Amino acid sequence: MSPAAISNPPNGPHAAVPSPTIPLIPQQTQPPPLPFDKIFHDIFWKSVEDFKIDPAHHGQMTEQARRALFDKAFALADESYFGNRMLGDSEHKLRALCKLFVKVLAEEPWKDDWIRPHDVERKLSRFEMHPDSIELAAKHGWYTPRDCIAAARQAQIGAEQADPKNPAPYPGPFDDIEVIFIPGTVSSTATNKIDRTTIYPISVSSVANVLHTHICRSMKEPFTMAHKFVHISDTDELLAMQKWAQDACDFAPHLLDNDNISLLLVLLILPRSEVVARFRENGIRIEGSTISHRRAECTKQKLGWKNPEERKPFDNTATDFQTRVKNAVSPPLRGNPRLSRPRAPNRKSSESSSVGATTPNFPNLPRPRLSNGQQGGAAPPVGYFAPPPSAKSPFPPYQYPQVPAQPQQGVSPIQAPPQAPQQPLDPIKAAELERQRVEQMSRTNETLRHMMGGRNILNGPSPVQVAQTSAKEQLGRKRRRSVSGTGSKDDPMNLS
């Protein structure tokens, strides 16, 4: 084949050359990533099995070893699910809350072990027996607050597991046994100075109930719980969480110690100001700075968040959650049509309130007719000043309607009855009224002059002096008919 045949195809130089067919390769779709809870459970239970078969541990798992397994499982699951990819704001919140709830699973703050013994170091917070409950608790063999609360918890668990046909006797004496919570102070001396009589006592059944109904006690999946806190909007669930946090402040204040992870759960639901207010109502004095210090120490020791940037996702979640709780408790007026403020009727428009308007925006009321057939005009409403008529307006100013008087017998409802002529005032009575008026003005002028430092308020003669001069001239003309004693030395009208 010649080169010309290669350059000029048989169908001409402009013939379309068919493109080679590219075989379609089916794209391999990647499976969706496993949920965080699935990854976490698989890693955790595998670590538990490895721990049991390890001959170095002899199959016995301590509390410290159990917490270490939770930390290891979370680290591997976090790296597998959140690591090496860009995260949005919502995922940052979920990641922070997952770490919090895994720590709650590891420590189990609803256990009785978190109740400090009564003989702990004096400056630490603890429960003390109420003096009136010591004898009753001793009859049942309980001598410390921890023993009483533990017994109340066991009785509550037994009442739930008992046959409904044969219920267990609960609460028994636990409503009558009371304890007092002593907050931690800077020294044992300050703790001893706390007045126990001002602290509201708590029944051990109330403490046991808050621990038994802990919001994380039945939690198995930390990611699901974190997703619930980030996206929950149900009013009933929000109010239930708020109720538990409030009960924790009132009946189980030891959950808000700096070494208890439940402190972060409560501060996730309630603002710091409400926590301080509830402590104060129960007779426990704790400053807001103390709560903030506990929170910072707990996040640093428990979760490893050492700076505000690391705590930012948790802080944002707390702010958003507390806003939702606040709206659930007291929704804004705008969201409730029954509580919304009604708009003011007959509000002025921008056109009627502009400068240069010729006619006011009043309703088109009928104009009453007078007896002579002409339209009547009345004074405008009080507080309204009609603008001057504009030369450009072809219409005359609006005439306000005349309000008819109450009809009388024999009198037209349009035409008012004639008024009786006024009787002339007695000159003696008029002089006496004028004297009283001038005397009142004189006292007012003296008061104002005293307030102004003895200076006259107006330039020239004051209104009081003018009135006094006028009164003197009038009395001089009518002195013949004045009452006896007028113009004496002690008379205030004597201006000589």
Order of alpha helices (4+ residues) and beta strands (2+ residues): alpha-alpha-alpha-alpha-beta-alpha-alpha-beta-alpha-beta-alpha-alpha-alpha-alpha-alpha-alpha-alpha-alpha-alpha
